[in-house]
Amino acid sequence: MPNYRPPAKPAGSPARLTLPAGTPLYRVHSARRTADAFNPVPAHCLYGGGRFDATACDPYGYLYAGLTAGAAVSETLLHSLPFDPDGGARLVPHAAFTGRRLSVLRPAADLELVCLVTGPDLAAVHQDSWLVQAEARDYPYTRDWAHWIRGHTGPWAKGFLWASKRDPGERALVLFADRCPPGLLTAATAEDGVDFGTEQGRAWLDQALLPYHARLAP
């Protein structure tokens, strides 16, 4: 539905989901950033960027995470990585994981999110599974829909939660800096994370990728 423009206003109320305080959130991010740092750089309105990134039309800091380590790893590193037609494992290039790490965050308070998991959830915002399953070529449209949903929710909506495209049984989420007060997210201890720049970290990542028929490129 990329050519369907958002209506003037939603017919109903977006579905709410509450993640209790202390829920672990798993994030794959640049090792140069702290685990709780939001990305402050808006994506281009048409080119590049992620599914629900900010743009100049609606600037906000954004932070993607998963409710499991598998969701975070697959959403970040298996993005648009095709399967080998000969049946071999998908190879994750070094550029995809070099300089990155997995960190664990915990919210200090309950997080209320717009839920985009079920058909009724999506219908509440005039959408279907396209919004959360579209490939990167449609991200300019999904970002526009994200801005529209944000514009029709109050400060309660700290972000969105949806079924991971790469692992549909798990949940991915995005948080918005302008709706998350400072100190809301607390990074767990370094021992809870994984540095992909170390031999041990790469071994951990190789094992985490196995269930997705993928491995690190040699």
C-alpha positions in Angstrom: 0.0 0.0 0.0 2.8 2.5 -0.6 0.7 4.7 -2.8 -2.1 5.0 -0.3 -1.8 8.4 1.4 -2.7 8.6 5.1 -6.2 9.9 5.8 -6.9 13.2 7.5 -7.3 11.5 10.8 -7.6 7.9 12.1 -11.1 6.4 12.5 -10.2 4.9 15.9 -7.5 4.9 18.5 -4.1 3.3 17.9 -3.6 0.1 20.0 -1.5 0.6 23.2 0.9 -1.9 24.7 2.8 -1.5 27.9 6.2 -2.9 28.5 6.8 -3.1 32.2 9.7 -1.2 33.8 12.9 -3.4 33.8 12.0 -5.2 30.6 15.3 -6.0 28.8 15.7 -4.4 25.4 18.4 -5.7 23.1 20.2 -3.3 20.8 22.9 -3.7 18.1 24.6 -0.4 17.8 27.9 1.4 16.9 30.5 0.8 19.6 31.3 4.5 19.4 27.9 5.3 20.9 26.6 4.6 24.4 24.0 1.9 24.6 21.2 4.4 25.4 22.1 7.0 22.8 19.4 7.9 20.3 20.3 8.5 16.7 19.9 12.3 16.2 20.4 12.3 12.4 17.2 12.5 10.3 17.1 10.2 7.3 16.6 11.7 3.8 13.0 11.9 2.9 13.5 9.6 -0.2 16.8 7.8 0.0 18.3 5.5 2.6 17.3 5.4 6.2 15.3 2.9 8.2 11.6 1.9 8.5 10.5 4.5 11.1 13.4 7.0 11.1 13.0 10.7 11.5 13.1 13.0 8.5 13.2 16.7 8.1 9.4 16.5 8.0 9.3 15.2 11.5 12.7 15.4 13.3 13.2 13.3 16.4 15.9 11.1 17.8 15.2 7.4 17.3 16.5 4.1 18.8 15.7 0.6 17.5 15.8 -2.5 19.7 14.3 -6.0 20.0 12.8 -7.9 22.9 15.3 -10.7 22.3 18.9 -10.8 21.2 17.8 -12.8 18.2 15.4 -10.0 17.1 18.0 -7.3 17.5 20.7 -9.3 15.6 18.4 -10.5 12.7 16.8 -7.1 12.3 20.1 -5.3 12.1 22.4 -7.7 10.3 20.1 -9.8 8.1 18.4 -6.7 6.6 17.7 -7.5 2.9 20.4 -10.3 2.9 19.2 -12.8 0.4 19.4 -16.6 0.7 21.9 -18.5 -1.3 20.0 -20.3 -4.2 22.4 -23.2 -3.9 21.5 -23.7 -0.2 24.6 -22.3 1.5 24.4 -20.2 4.6 23.9 -16.5 4.1 27.2 -14.6 4.7 27.1 -11.5 6.8 29.8 -9.1 5.5 32.4 -7.7 7.8 31.2 -4.2 7.2 27.8 -5.1 8.7 29.2 -6.0 12.2 32.6 -4.3 12.4 32.7 -1.6 15.1 29.3 -2.8 16.5 28.2 -4.4 19.7 25.0 -5.8 21.4 23.9 -4.0 24.5 21.0 -4.6 26.9 18.9 -1.7 28.1 16.2 -1.6 30.8 13.5 1.1 31.1 13.3 2.7 34.5 9.5 3.1 34.0 6.7 1.4 32.1 6.9 2.1 28.3 3.6 2.7 26.5 4.0 1.9 22.8 1.8 1.9 19.7 1.2 -1.8 19.0 1.4 -2.8 15.4 1.4 -6.6 15.7 -2.0 -7.9 14.8 -4.4 -7.2 12.0 -6.7 -5.1 14.2 -3.6 -3.2 15.6 -2.6 -2.2 12.1 -6.2 -1.5 10.9 -6.5 1.0 13.8 -3.9 3.1 12.0 -5.4 2.4 8.5 -2.7 -0.1 7.6 -2.0 -3.8 7.0 1.2 -5.9 7.3 2.9 -3.9 4.5 3.7 -1.2 7.1 6.0 -3.5 9.1 7.0 -6.0 6.4 7.8 -3.7 3.5 11.4 -3.9 2.1 13.7 -0.9 2.1 12.5 0.5 -1.3 9.3 1.4 0.5 10.8 3.0 3.6 10.2 6.6 2.4 6.5 5.7 2.6 6.7 3.8 5.9 8.5 6.8 7.4 5.7 9.1 6.2 3.2 6.8 7.9 5.2 6.8 11.1 5.1 10.6 11.1 1.3 10.5 10.6 0.9 8.0 13.5 3.1 10.1 15.7 1.0 13.1 14.8 -2.2 11.4 15.9 -0.9 10.1 19.2 0.0 11.9 22.4 3.2 11.9 24.5 2.1 8.5 25.9 3.3 6.9 22.7 7.0 6.5 23.4 7.5 4.5 20.2 6.1 1.6 18.1 6.3 -2.2 18.6 5.8 -4.7 15.8 6.6 -8.3 14.7 10.1 -8.5 13.4 10.3 -9.0 9.7 13.4 -11.2 10.0 12.0 -13.2 12.9 8.2 -12.8 13.0 7.8 -14.7 16.3 9.8 -12.0 18.0 9.2 -8.3 18.5 11.1 -5.2 17.3 10.5 -1.7 18.5 11.6 1.9 18.0 11.6 4.6 20.7 11.4 8.4 20.1 13.7 10.7 22.0 11.3 13.5 22.1 8.9 11.3 24.1 11.4 9.5 26.3 12.6 11.6 29.3 16.3 11.6 30.1 17.3 8.7 32.2 14.4 6.5 31.1 16.8 3.9 29.7 19.5 2.3 31.8 22.3 0.3 30.2 22.9 -3.0 31.9 26.4 -4.1 32.9 29.1 -4.5 30.2 29.0 -8.3 30.9 25.4 -8.4 29.6 26.5 -7.1 26.2 28.7 -8.5 23.4 31.5 -6.7 21.6 31.6 -7.9 18.0 35.2 -6.5 17.8 36.5 -9.3 20.0 37.2 -12.9 19.1 34.7 -14.0 21.8 32.1 -11.6 20.4 32.4 -12.8 16.9 32.1 -16.4 18.1 28.9 -15.5 20.0 27.5 -13.7 16.9 28.3 -16.7 14.6 26.3 -18.9 17.0 23.4 -16.4 17.2 23.2 -16.3 13.4 23.0 -20.1 12.9 19.3 -20.5 13.5 18.8 -18.0 10.7 20.9 -20.0 8.2 23.5 -17.3 8.3 27.1 -16.9 9.4 29.9 -14.4 9.4 31.8 -14.1 6.2 35.3 -15.6 6.5 
